């Protein structure tokens, strides 16, 4: 309905009356015709049965007459059937039925049908024979073939009739009873004509009365439609209605202004034909959803008449019939070009800000009130070992990036800061967790973010990875400690060397005097005492010799050495400590071990470190005596790549090493011992010393079962003995 036209004017009302008359006429006439056709069909059916009874009755009568004449009059001679004269005479007195009804009798001679009785509608006594194949012979041809039934067809006059046909048994005759179809139709045609006039009058009067009664309702509906039309046309958004195939059936003026096209250009067009190629895929998917009764808003870009594009936000609703079948949809269309421009500007500003943050040398993290990650710069990704911000944005910072042992405590402090219960600490250091599980030390500067009303909405933090700095401070403290320890060892070595030299002279005198006493006295008991003094003196001399050997400087020469002797020298130094701790030694030595080229003091240092670590592990697991408090040491030879090697194994049944850290035991400053008991350099230094000798230092362990260190040294290290 167009605006500016009175929907209830006399012209519009006249059109409604004419339309109503036409509708009522179709209904009434259709009903009348259908009723007459049904009655006519019933009459045809009834007449078929009547005609068939007549035909069958006549056929039986003729059969009876013929049978009577043959048996009782002629004695069975049928060469001159006298019964035909009887039938002809009876037929002349037969008045038929109805105005056009009659029955005929015929026989077949060759390829023709010969009629035996005069016909009611013919001036001839006997009609001319007709070919058996003629359309005029249809009912009689069937009777002569022995068939029974009814048919609508042409009779001998070429007139359309309803005919019943029946064969006359044993004498090859056929009977047809028929009546003209026009005689059957006549009463129904008269009834239709008689009812047509009153029906038309009733239709016109009913339409006028209906129009008068419904005029207020039509007016109200029209006014409502006009108000609806005005509302649609004055909407600040576009409105479009499309059918189930996506063809636009209606659009308002605002929709036309959005697209820069007229209603004539738009209505009847597929919506997809007005879209950009990217939006065509969107509308195809959305149409499939609406066919299921599902509607959701989405963005579409239309192409204007000048070829430019306009961005819109579409909010559709499906139109469903009473059976929930999809009939189409209507949609509110809002132009969002300005919004898209603002979004683009904001996006560019955000990208610019992100660029500034990404080139910063520190991590920037923004968290919302719940501790979710809102922003993270490139440096933060690098520190945390992630490749893209999408892997972290929206994630819980504390559950994702803080070590589990301090997660809750840090979260509590953050919650207090968000609630305004505590001021943010300007500077502090804590540990963060990288994607691969490594801990990094970060120095933080924090501040809270507030909205326009002063409410806390989150936090912003800048952090610097100081892990290497802190480790360096620890590389430095440990080295200082190691140097101090080295200086102590050097001082002890110097002192031991001096003491050993001072002890050696009187010790030699003690041993010699004891030997003289042993050789000159006769008393056996005194001789045993003197012998004991000699043995103990020699043992002290051996310890002094080991101290002298261990106290040698680093520039000692590479020289052949016995691994068995090096082990004995080491045990002479630490053996008393092991015995004091009630540790049982189990030593296995292969016979005839070859000499190796080495710096003896360095290999002794490795052995002391391995034995000391084993002692600590055993004491930790068994503080007191235990039958499993055993330290096993073995020396054996083996060959590898055609070269002779010596394998030294130190095994204890102590606490063992967890599998997650066993690969780090040779790392500098890595230690499971308390700070006061170790620097984390012993195994690292030992590993380096063995590598310098061309050997290997290996470890295997099972927690609370055993730890086994294996030192493998080549017999020929390739070192010059003159070095």
C-alpha positions, 0 to 999 in steps of 0.5 A: 500500500502506497502512502497518500492513497485513502485505503477506504475510499469509495473507489477502493471499496468498490474494488473490494466489493467486486473482488468479493463478488468474484470470489463468492461467484467462484465459490457458489458456481464451483459448488453448484457445478460440482454438485450437478456433476456428482448427481450426473455421475450418479445418474450415469452409474444408475443408467448403466445398471438399468441398460445392462439389465435391459440388454441381459433380459432381452438376450435371455428372452431371445435365447429362450425363444430360440431354444424353444423353437429348435427343440419343440418345433423344428426338432433341432433344425436351425437352418431357417430360424423362425424365431427371428420373425417372432422377434421382429413382430415383437420389436415392432410393438416395443415402444422403447424406454425414454425419448431416445432409448432402444435395443438392437439385435445384430449378427456378424457376416464376414467383416460386417455387422448386419442389424436384424431389427428395425431401428427407432431412429431410422427411416429404413426398416433395416439399417445398412450393414456397417464394417466391424472395424467402424467406430459406429460399431463399437457396442455391438462389436463387443457383444458379438465378441462375447463381452458383457458391459457398458460403454459411452460411444457412438451408435449407428447414427454417430450420436454419443450414447450410453450403451450396454452390450450382451451376447446371445449364447449359442446363436452368435447374436449380440444385443445392445440397449442404449440411450442418448447422453443428451437425454441423461444430461438434460435435467441437470442442465436445466437445474443448473440454469434455473439455479444460476440466476438466484445464485448470482443475485444472492452473491451480489446482495451478500457481497454488498451486505458483507462490505457494509458490515465489514467497513468499520473493520476494514477502516480500522485495519487500513488505519493500522496498516497506515500507522505501521507503514508510517512507522516503518518509513520513519524508522531511523534504520533500514527494514527489509523483508525477503522470501524463503529464497532470499528475494527482497519483497519489501524495503523501506525508504531508509534502506534505500538511502543506505544502499543509494538505490530506489525501491524499484532497483531493490525489490525483486532482487536477491539480497546476495546480489547486492553484497560484496563477495566476502559478505555473500559467504556470510549471508549463505551461512546465516540463511541456512541458520534461519531455515532452522529457526535460528537468528543472530546478528551479523555484519554485512557490506552492501555495494551501492549503485556507485560501486562504493561499499557500505558497512551495516549491522543486520538483525534478522528474524525468521518468518515461520508458518503455523507448522514452523516452516520457513517462509522468509525473514525480515531484518533491521539494517543499521549503517555502521560506517561511522562506527567502523571508522571509529573502530579503525581509529581505535584499532590504529591507536591501539596498534600504535600503543602496542608498537610503543610497548613492543619496542620497550625493553621491559615486560608490560602486563595489564590485569583486570580485577579478576587477575586475567591478562588484558594486555601483554607486550612483545618483551613479555612474550619473550620472557614467558617463552610464548609466541603469540598474545592469543595464547595468554590473553584472557588467561588467569595470570596467577594460575598460568605464570606464577609458580604453584608454591606461591600462587595463592599468596600472590593472588591474595596480595593482588586481591587486597590491592584490588579491594583498596585494602593495601597500596601497591608496592612500587618495586619488588622481585618475584619469580614467574613461570615460563611456558616450558616450566622454567623459573625467571626472576623479574623485578616489578614496578606496579600501579593500579588502574581506576575508572572515571569514578576512581574505582580500581579496575585492574593493574599495570606492571612493568617487569625486567628479567633479572635472572641472569643478573641474580645468577651472576651475583650468585656465579660471583658469590660462589666463585668468591666462596670457592676461591676462599675455599681454594685459598684455605685448601692451599693454606692447608696444603702448605701447612700440611706440607710443612707439618709433613716435613716436620713430622717425617724427621722425628717419625723416621727416628721413632721408627728406627729406634723402635726397630733397634729395640725390636732387634736387640731385646729377647722378651717376646712381649716387648718385641711385639710392642716394638713391632707395633710401634714400627707398624703404626709409625709406617701408617703415619708415614703413609698418611703424611705421604698422601697429604704431601701428594694432595698438597701438590700445586696445579702445575704438577706434571702429567705422569703415569699413575696407578688408579689403585694407588690413587684410590688408596691415597684418597681413602687414607685421607677420607677413610677415617671419616667414613669409618666414623660415620659407620659406613661400610666400604666394599672395594673391588679391584681388577688385577693388573690395572694399567697405568694412566696418564694423568694429573694425580692430584686432579683425579684424587680431587674427583674421587674425594668429591664423589666419596664425600657426596656418597657419604652425605647421601648415606648419612641423610638416609641412615643417620645411625648404623645400618647394614645397608649403609654401604659404599661400593667402589670398583676398578675395572678395565674395558676396551672402546674403539680399540683403546684401553680404558679404566672404569671407576664406579662409586655407588651408594644406597643413599637418598638418590637423585630425582629423575627431574633434576638428574640431568642438571647435577653437573650444572654449575651452582646446581645443588640440592644441599643447603647453602652452608653445605655446598656451593654446587661446584663440586660435580661441575669441577669434577666433570670438567677435570675428567673431560680434560683427561679425555674421559667421561663422568656419568651418573644414574640413580633411583630415588631411595635406592641407589646413586652410581657415578662412573668415571671412565678414563683412557689409559693413553690420554694423548698428553705429553709426559714432559708437560 
